[in-house]
């Protein structure tokens, strides 16, 4: 039985690589996993989220 809390957060595309590495190495302070625990389901879920986010419409913002 998993008694740890789950959480969601929005990760900006510029930080996806760093955040993924922090989760894999347990350097993320909000991570509830053991070091190196990254399952096939996790990878599939990440792939689906990235694929979906790339399909969203976007427009370049001019500042």
PEZIVEN-V949324 format. One record per residue. N is the residue number from 1. OMEGA is omega as a letter, one per 30 degrees, with the letter a starting at -180 (none if undefined). NEAR is the number of other ideal C-beta (glycine too) atoms within 10 Angstrom. D_LAST is the distance of its C-alpha to the last C-alpha in Angstrom with 1 decimal. Layout:
n omega near d_last
N OMEGA NEAR D_LAST
N OMEGA NEAR D_LAST
This chain:
n omega near d_last
1 a 2 49.1
2 a 6 45.6
3 a 5 45.3
4 a 8 41.8
5 l 7 38.9
6 l 6 36.2
7 l 8 32.6
8 l 5 29.4
9 l 6 25.9
10 l 5 22.5
11 l 13 21.6
12 a 7 18.2
13 l 9 18.7
14 a 8 17.9
15 a 11 20.8
16 a 14 23.4
17 a 9 25.4
18 a 12 25.7
19 l 15 26.5
20 l 15 29.1
21 l 11 30.7
22 l 15 30.9
23 a 18 32.5
24 a 16 35.0
25 l 11 36.0
26 l 14 36.1
27 l 12 33.7
28 a 15 31.7
29 a 6 33.1
30 a 9 33.0
31 a 16 34.7
32 a 13 38.1
33 l 14 39.5
34 l 7 41.8
35 l 11 40.5
36 l 8 40.3
37 a 12 40.8
38 a 13 38.5
39 l 9 40.4
40 l 7 40.2
41 l 8 39.1
42 a 14 36.1
43 l 10 35.1
44 l 10 35.6
45 l 11 33.5
46 l 14 30.6
47 l 10 30.9
48 l 10 30.9
49 l 12 27.8
50 l 12 25.9
51 l 9 27.4
52 a 9 26.5
53 l 12 22.9
54 l 9 22.5
55 a 7 24.0
56 l 6 21.4
57 l 4 19.2
58 l 7 15.5
59 a 5 12.6
60 l 4 9.7
61 l 5 6.4
62 l 4 3.8
63 none 2 0.0
